[in-house]
């Protein structure tokens, strides 16, 4: 799908605040409400906009201890990859999982309450997954930049 400058600006506006009214977006873009509504629907239909979500303050919900965990599988076979990925999808503490190249096979972004909770997660959930060779955990001291927006 080819995006024009108006589509790009509309996406930027939606990424910054998707709870505004169609009229507010129309005013900002100097378009009619109908034109903006149709553009949003087209972006959704074509899979450019995949979902709308609420961002949560991790501290206020008691999940502000972030860990980036690198994982190496014992053997990098198709069966092991599929099984690992299926099991990681079930772990609510894991917010993101990336299959990567390099020394490790995966990087997981994990949110828990504290170090004690992370240890419990490692012992009872993560290490229960078969074919994990080793892990290396990095504990986030401060998020310098965290943006869910994709800049076009």
C-alpha positions in Angstrom: 0.0 0.0 0.0 1.3 3.4 -1.0 1.1 6.0 1.8 0.8 9.7 1.0 1.8 12.6 3.2 -1.7 12.8 4.7 -1.7 9.1 5.6 1.7 9.5 7.3 0.5 12.5 9.3 -2.7 10.7 10.2 -0.7 7.7 11.4 1.5 10.0 13.5 -1.5 11.6 15.1 -3.1 8.2 15.8 0.1 6.9 17.4 0.3 9.9 19.7 -3.3 9.7 20.8 -5.8 7.3 19.2 -8.6 8.3 21.5 -9.3 11.6 19.8 -12.5 12.0 17.7 -12.5 11.8 13.9 -13.4 15.4 13.9 -10.3 16.3 15.9 -8.1 14.5 13.4 -10.0 16.1 10.5 -9.5 19.5 11.9 -5.7 18.9 12.4 -5.4 17.5 8.8 -7.8 20.1 7.2 -10.0 17.4 5.8 -13.6 16.4 6.3 -14.6 13.8 8.9 -15.7 11.4 6.2 -12.3 11.6 4.4 -10.5 10.9 7.7 -12.8 8.1 8.6 -12.3 6.5 5.2 -8.5 6.9 5.5 -8.5 5.2 8.9 -10.7 2.3 7.7 -8.4 1.9 4.6 -5.3 1.8 6.8 -7.0 -0.8 9.1 -8.2 -2.9 6.2 -4.7 -3.0 4.6 -3.1 -3.9 7.9 -1.1 -0.7 8.3 -2.9 -0.1 11.6 -3.0 -3.5 13.3 -4.5 -2.6 16.7 -5.3 0.1 19.3 -3.9 -0.3 22.8 -3.6 1.4 26.2 -0.1 2.0 27.6 0.1 1.2 31.3 2.4 2.7 33.9 4.5 -0.3 34.9 5.3 1.2 38.4 1.6 1.7 39.2 0.7 -1.9 38.3 3.8 -3.3 40.2 5.6 -4.6 37.1 8.5 -2.1 36.8 11.4 -4.6 37.1 12.4 -5.1 33.5 14.8 -7.8 32.4 16.2 -8.5 28.9 17.0 -12.2 28.8 19.1 -13.7 26.1 18.5 -17.4 25.4 20.5 -19.9 23.5 18.8 -23.2 22.6 20.7 -26.5 23.0 20.1 -27.3 19.4 18.7 -24.9 16.8 16.4 -27.3 15.0 13.0 -26.4 13.4 11.2 -28.5 16.0 13.0 -26.9 19.0 12.4 -23.4 17.6 8.7 -24.0 17.1 8.3 -25.6 20.5 10.2 -22.8 22.3 8.2 -20.1 20.6 4.9 -21.8 21.4 5.8 -22.1 25.1 7.1 -18.5 25.3 3.8 -17.2 24.0 2.2 -18.7 27.1 4.4 -16.7 29.6 2.5 -13.6 30.6 5.7 -12.0 32.1 7.2 -12.0 28.6 6.0 -8.9 26.8 8.3 -9.3 23.7 10.3 -12.1 22.2 12.7 -11.7 19.3 14.4 -14.5 17.3 17.8 -13.0 16.6 21.1 -13.8 14.9 24.4 -13.8 16.8 25.6 -15.5 20.0 22.1 -16.1 21.3 18.9 -17.3 19.6 16.3 -15.2 21.4 16.0 -12.0 23.4 13.0 -11.8 25.8 11.7 -8.6 27.4 10.3 -9.5 30.7 8.3 -7.5 33.3 8.0 -8.7 36.9 7.6 -7.1 40.3 11.2 -7.4 41.6 14.3 -9.6 41.6 12.6 -12.2 43.8 9.8 -12.5 41.3 12.3 -12.8 38.5 14.1 -15.6 40.2 10.8 -17.4 40.8 9.9 -16.9 37.1 13.3 -18.3 36.0 13.1 -21.3 38.3 9.4 -22.3 37.7 8.6 -21.1 34.2 11.5 -20.2 31.9 13.9 -23.0 32.8 11.0 -25.5 32.6 11.0 -25.0 28.8 12.9 -27.8 27.1 16.0 -27.3 25.0 17.2 -24.1 26.6 21.0 -24.3 26.6 21.8 -21.2 28.6 20.5 -17.8 29.5 22.0 -14.4 30.2 19.9 -11.7 32.0 20.4 -8.0 31.9 18.5 -5.9 34.4 17.4 -2.5 33.2 18.5 0.4 35.3 16.7 3.1 33.4 14.7 3.3 30.2 16.4 6.1 28.2 13.9 5.8 25.3 10.8 3.8 25.0 8.4 4.5 22.2 5.8 2.2 20.7 5.6 4.5 17.7 7.0 3.6 14.3 8.2 6.7 12.6 7.6 6.8 8.8 
